[in-house]
Amino acid sequence: MKNIILFFALFSSLLFSQYSLSYKVDIKAPYLVGSNVFYLTPTITQGSINEGGSFTVPKSILPSTPINITQFQGLADALENSIVGIESGALKENVTINFTIEGMNVDGKYSTLYGANVFWFVTADVLVNGQKVASDYYFQNGKKIYWKFKKSNLVPFIQQCITDWSLNNWSDLNFAYFTSDTSNYYWSTNEITAADEGDYFSLYALHLSRLAGGRGKTFKTYPVGNEEEIKINYFNLKQNYPNPFNPTTTIQFSIPEKSNVKLTITDMLGREIQTLVNDELSAGSYNYNFNANNLPSGVYFYRLDAGKFSSVKKKILMK
């Protein structure tokens, strides 16, 4: 009887155990000393929650001495009473997330960061067992992390950063991931969602890396600079990321001219699994998300046909 009781006690502890998320939110604040730029990184809030839980960013007064960084108070006020949480079932381990809000100028606002008008740019470093995760950190089971900004606090800072933004024009705003290769910068709205939720303007993210909020038009996926200035002079199909993946991955390609484009997924036997795009596309760079939630682990291929160009690459699903 004792063994049965111990078994059920152990089973219950495993069934109802929760993983935890330790967090810290910093602001990277540049300031001038003569013509030299230095940085302070004050912590706005830190602590720990279980998955399924959330925390509220408290009021923070930035110092005027010994270094005056009060020009960033608008950002601190925008974060006040914002809610950060993680959905139940999102974690497979205990993790630490260090959010660093950065990219502002010495006046405490954003202007044209990487060619886009933004009001928020953050680097999210994820650590597991004290080791920083090198690639994007995906949550489990399609679950998300979210950050809900109190609109009444956020509005003044948006208007400070995007001076021609109209009050309550929330449909004009979006969130995006920032990615780059050796020569180009890209904004990607795949796997990240903006939501107008009454008193809150919120983001929901399937993974963490570098992400930003700003006006929707600037967050289409394209190299840094004005869209009219894009110069892509070759076809290119990139390796999917992450790879191996579970269960979602992003496929990125570029085309130098308007083309009939087909992007397909096949298995090891060449059987078509899914067509991600089959359309005429204008010149530019594109991201497409592939979800293999209903597929078994194994090797798959993705093929791009665009005009006379054709390329095939391999990807690995590892569940």
N, C-alpha and C positions, 0 to 999 in steps of 0.2 A: 504493500500500500504506500509506504514511504517513497519507494522508487517511482510509483505512478504520479504522486504529488510533485516530486522533484522534476519529473519529465514535463508535466503540464506547466509548472512554474517556469522552466527553461523555455518551453515552446511559447508561452505568453510573452516572455521578455523579448524574444526574437521577433515575434509578430508585431509587437507594439513599440519596438525600439525606434528611435528617431535619430537621424543624423543632424548635426548642427552646423551653423554657418557663423563664423566669426567675421566681423566686418570693421572697417575703418574708412572714414570719408575725409580726405584732405583737399585743401586748395593749394595749388602751386601758384604763388603770387610773385610776379616779377617786380622789382623796384630798381630805380636808378641811383647810382652813386657816381656823380659826375657823368661821364659818358659810358660807364660800365653797367651792365645789367646783372643783378644778383637775384636770388630767389629765397623766399621763406615758404615753408609748407605747414601752415597751421592745421591741426586736426579739428574738424567740426563736430564729429561724433564717432564713437566706437563702442563695441560691445559684442554680444553673441545672441543668436536666436535659434530655435529649432525649426526644421523645415515645416512649412505650413504657417509659420509665424511671420511677424513683421516688426519693424522699428520705425519710430518717428524722429526725424531730424530736429533737434532742439534749436532754440534761439541761440545765436552766437554773435558776440561783439568782437570784432577784429581790433587789434591793438593799434594805438597811435605812437606808442613808445615801447622799446627803444627804436624800433623801426616802424614808420608810419605806413600801414597797408590798409587804411580805412577806405581807399578807393575801391576795394573789393567787397565792401559791406553790402552793396546791392546784390551780389551773388549770394552772400550768406543769408540775406533776407529772403531771397527767392527760394532757398533750400529749406527755410524754416517751416516746420509742420508738414514737410513732404514725407511720404510713407514709402519705405522700401521693404519688400517682402519676397518670399519664395514659396511657390506652390507645393503642396504635399506630394511626396513621391518624386521630387525633382533631384534628390541627392542619392548618390551611391556610396558616399564617404563623407567624413567631416572635412570641410573646406574653410579656407580663409580668403576673403576678398578684400583687397585694398583698392578703393576707388580714389583716383587722383583727378580732380577737376583742373584742367590746365588749358593752355593755348591762348590765354588772354594777354592783352598788352599792358603796359605799365599804368594805363588809365583805368584798368579794371573792367574792360569790356572786350568783346570780340568784334572783329571787323570783317575781313575777307580771309578767314582761316582756310588754307588750302583751296582758295578760289570759291568759297561758299560763305554766305551770310548765315552765321550760326549764333545761337544764344547759349549753347551748352556743349562742351566737349570733354570727354572723360576717358581715361585709361583705367581699365579694370584688370588688375593683376590677381590671378587666382593661384593659391598655394595649396598643395595637398601634402600632408606630412612634412610641412616646412619647405617643400621644394616648389619653385614657381613652375606652373604649367606653361610650356613654351608656345603651344598653339592655342587656337580658340578653345575655350572650355564649354562643352555642351552639357546641358542638364538632361536628366533621364526622362524617358517615357513621354517626350513631347511637352514636358512641363516647363514653366517659365519663371524667370525672376522679373519683378516689376518695380517701377519707381513712379509714384503718383505725386505730381507737383500741385500744390494748392494754387489755383488760378489767381486768387487775389494777391498772393505773394509773388507769383511768377511774372505777371503782366508788366510791372515797372521795369524789370530787368530785360525782358524781351524788347520793350520799346527803347531801352538804352542801347541795346546791341543791334537791333534792326529798326532803324529810326522811322522807316515808312510803313512799318507793320501796323495794321488797323486793329483796334481793340476788338476782342471777341471773334476775330477771323481765324478761328482755330483750325478750320479745314485747310488753311494755307500752310500749316506747320506739319513737320514729320520728324521721324527719327531714322537714323541710318548708321550702318557700320562703316568704318573707314578702313580700307585695305590698300596695299601698295605693292608694286613689284620694283624692279631696279630703275624704272624710268617713269612710271605713271602712278598717279594717285586715283583711287576710285571710291565713290560712295555707293553702298549697296543697301537697299531697303529689304532685301530678302531676310526672313527669319526675325524681323523686328517690326513691331507694330505700334503706331500712335493711336491713342483712344481719347476722345472727348467724353469725359465721364462727369458731367455736371460741374461740381465744384473743383474737380481735378482734371488736369491734362496729364495723361499717363503713357508710359512706354512699357511694352511687354517683350522680353528678349529670350530667345531659345538658347543663345550662347553669349559669352562675354568676350570682348576683345577691346577695341577702341570704338567708341560710338559717340554720336552727336545728335543734337536737335537743331532744326533750323527751318527755313522756308522751303516748302515742298519742291519747287522747281530746281533748286540748287542741289537736291539730294538724289537726282537721277544718277545712274552709274556712268561716269565718264571721267576722262583724265582731267587733272586740275586745269582751270582756266575757263574762259567762256566757251560755250558749246560751239559757236561759230568758228572757233580757233582750233578745233580738234583736227589733228593730222595723223591719221592712222593709215600707213601706206603698205600694210601687208595683212594677209589672213593669219590668224593665230588661234589655236585651240590650246588652252592651258590645262595643266594637271588639276584635277578636282581637289578641293580642300574642304574639310580635312580628308586625309586618306592614309590609312584605313578609316572607315566611317561607320557610325551607328546612331540612328538610322538615316540621318540626313547628310547631304553633302552639296556643295555648290560647284557648278561648272561655269567657267568663264571663257568667253571667246571674243575676238575682235574681227571686224570686217572693214575693208578700206572703201567699199562702195556699196551702193544699194544692190542687194542680192536676194535670190530665193534661197532661204536657209532652212535646213532640216537638221534637227538634233535628236538622235535616237539612242535608246538604251537597249543593249542586247545581253543575253547570257553567254555562257561558254560555248554553246552549240550554235550561236548565231541567231537564236530566236529573239524577235523583237519583244521587249518588255514594256516599253513606253516611248511615246514621241513627245518630247518636251517642247519643241517648236517646229512648226511647218508653215512658214509664212515669208512674205517679202519684208526684209528689214533694211532700214537706212544704215549708212556707214556709222560705225561706233563700236563701243564695247558693251557687252551684255553679260548678265549673270542669270543663271537659272538654277533653281533648287530642285533636287531629286530626293524623294522620300522613299526609302526601301523598307518601310515598317512591316509590310506584308511579304517580304522576300526572305529566303534563307541565306545564311552566311555563304560567302563564296566570292569568286572573281566575276566581275561584270565589265562590259565595255561600253564606251560612249563614242558615237560617231557624228562628226560634223560634216555636212555637205553644203557648200555655199558657192554658187557659180560653178567654176571648174575646180575649185579647191575641195579636197577631201582629207580628213585626218581622223584617226582612231586612237583612243587611249584606254588604258586599263585602270580599273578601280577595284578596291577590295572592301566588301561588306563584312564586318567582324562583329557579331553579336555575342 
